[in-house]
Amino acid sequence: DRSMVATEKVIVPPKTDADTIDTYDRNVQTTYGRYPLTISHGKGCNLYTSDGTEYLDFVSGIATCALGHANPALTDAITKQMNQ
């Protein structure tokens, strides 16, 4: 029965904010609202958008952790564990 055959879905990493929003809308349930910005990276307790705006990250729940972003010691420890 062909209806039982799994198909592979390929998600291409987004190149623009519009691509990011489109990819999100097509692949993530709308259980929680989405803010109209695209986070490009984080460091410590700060988040940065693709246009360079800096935000203080107050979110420490909903599938996130309160350890900050890009902590060198934590990144090193996780990398070492993953390589074992």
LUMPA-232343 format. One record per residue: residue in three letters; x, y, z of N, C-alpha, C in turn. Coordinates in steps of 0.05 Angstrom, whole numbers, padded with zeros to 5 digits, always signed. Layout:
REM LUMPA-232343
alaXYZXYZXYZ/...
This chain:
REM LUMPA-232343
asp+00017-00024+00000+00000+00000+00000+00018+00025+00000/arg+00016+00041-00021+00033+00064-00024+00027+00086-00003/ser+00003+00086+00008-00003+00107+00027+00011+00103+00054/met+00023+00079+00057+00037+00073+00082+00067+00079+00080/val+00077+00086+00056+00105+00091+00051+00112+00119+00062/ala+00133+00120+00079+00142+00145+00090+00157+00161+00068/thr+00152+00186+00067+00167+00203+00049+00186+00221+00065/glu+00210+00225+00053+00229+00242+00067+00224+00271+00061/lys+00224+00287+00082+00219+00316+00078+00245+00330+00083/val+00254+00346+00065+00279+00360+00067+00272+00389+00073/ile+00284+00399+00095+00281+00427+00102+00307+00442+00096/val+00306+00461+00078+00329+00476+00071+00333+00499+00090/pro+00357+00503+00101+00361+00525+00120+00354+00552+00106/pro+00339+00569+00121+00330+00594+00109+00353+00613+00105/lys+00351+00629+00084+00372+00649+00078+00364+00677+00085/thr+00338+00682+00088+00328+00709+00094+00308+00708+00116/asp+00301+00730+00128+00281+00731+00149+00254+00720+00138/ala+00247+00728+00113+00222+00718+00101+00223+00688+00098/asp+00246+00677+00090+00248+00647+00088+00245+00634+00116/thr+00256+00647+00136+00254+00636+00164+00225+00636+00172/ile+00211+00657+00168+00183+00658+00176+00166+00638+00161/asp+00171+00635+00135+00157+00616+00118+00163+00587+00127/thr+00188+00581+00133+00195+00554+00142+00182+00549+00169/tyr+00182+00568+00187+00170+00565+00213+00140+00560+00210/asp+00127+00576+00194+00098+00574+00190+00090+00547+00178/arg+00106+00536+00161+00101+00510+00148+00107+00486+00165/asn+00124+00489+00186+00134+00466+00200+00129+00465+00230/val+00120+00487+00242+00117+00488+00271+00087+00493+00277/gln+00077+00477+00297+00050+00482+00306+00047+00509+00317/thr+00024+00521+00315+00019+00548+00325+00008+00547+00353/thr+00021+00530+00370+00013+00528+00398+00019+00554+00413/tyr+00041+00566+00407+00049+00592+00419+00052+00613+00397/gly+00048+00638+00404+00051+00659+00385+00080+00663+00378/arg+00084+00678+00356+00111+00684+00347+00115+00714+00345/tyr+00137+00723+00357+00143+00752+00355+00153+00759+00327/pro+00148+00783+00318+00155+00790+00290+00185+00798+00288/leu+00203+00779+00296+00231+00784+00293+00245+00757+00289/thr+00269+00758+00278+00285+00734+00274+00310+00735+00290/ile+00314+00717+00308+00338+00716+00325+00360+00703+00309/ser+00383+00716+00307+00405+00704+00292+00425+00690+00310/his+00428+00700+00335+00446+00687+00354+00442+00698+00382/gly+00455+00685+00401+00454+00694+00428+00481+00692+00441/lys+00485+00708+00462+00510+00707+00478+00502+00715+00506/gly+00509+00697+00525+00501+00703+00553+00471+00705+00555/cys+00461+00727+00566+00432+00731+00570+00421+00749+00548/asn+00436+00754+00527+00427+00771+00505+00421+00755+00480/leu+00401+00765+00465+00395+00754+00439+00398+00776+00418/tyr+00405+00769+00394+00409+00788+00373+00393+00780+00348/thr+00380+00800+00336+00364+00795+00312+00382+00798+00288/ser+00371+00790+00266+00386+00791+00241+00393+00819+00232/asp+00378+00839+00243+00385+00867+00237+00403+00880+00258/gly+00413+00863+00277+00432+00873+00297+00420+00884+00323/thr+00394+00884+00326+00381+00893+00350+00387+00874+00373/glu+00393+00884+00396+00400+00868+00420+00376+00868+00439/tyr+00370+00844+00449+00348+00840+00468+00359+00825+00492/leu+00348+00831+00516+00354+00816+00540+00334+00792+00539/asp+00344+00768+00541+00328+00744+00539+00316+00738+00567/phe+00290+00742+00569+00276+00737+00594+00262+00710+00594/val+00264+00695+00572+00250+00669+00570+00268+00647+00581/ser+00259+00632+00601+00274+00610+00611+00257+00585+00614/gly+00237+00583+00598+00219+00560+00599+00211+00552+00571/ile+00190+00536+00568+00180+00527+00542+00203+00516+00525/ala+00214+00494+00533+00235+00480+00518+00261+00495+00515/thr+00267+00513+00533+00292+00527+00533+00305+00522+00560/cys+00330+00530+00563+00343+00527+00589+00353+00555+00598/ala+00356+00557+00624+00364+00583+00636+00394+00585+00639/leu+00410+00572+00622+00439+00573+00625+00452+00594+00607/gly+00436+00608+00593+00448+00629+00575+00454+00618+00548/his+00465+00635+00531+00470+00627+00503+00500+00628+00498/ala+00510+00608+00484+00538+00607+00475+00558+00608+00499/asn+00552+00596+00521+00570+00595+00544+00594+00577+00536/pro+00618+00587+00535+00641+00571+00526+00646+00546+00543/ala+00643+00547+00569+00648+00523+00586+00627+00502+00580/leu+00601+00511+00578+00580+00492+00573+00582+00480+00545/thr+00589+00497+00525+00593+00487+00498+00615+00467+00497/asp+00637+00472+00511+00660+00454+00511+00652+00427+00524/ala+00638+00428+00546+00630+00404+00560+00611+00387+00543/ile+00592+00400+00530+00573+00385+00513+00587+00373+00489/thr+00605+00389+00477+00620+00379+00454+00637+00355+00461/lys+00651+00356+00484+00667+00333+00493+00649+00308+00497/gln+00626+00312+00510+00608+00289+00515+00598+00278+00489/met+00591+00295+00470+00580+00285+00444+00601+00270+00428/asn+00626+00277+00432+00648+00264+00417+00656+00237+00429/gln+00645+00230+00452+00653+00204+00464+00638+00181+00452/
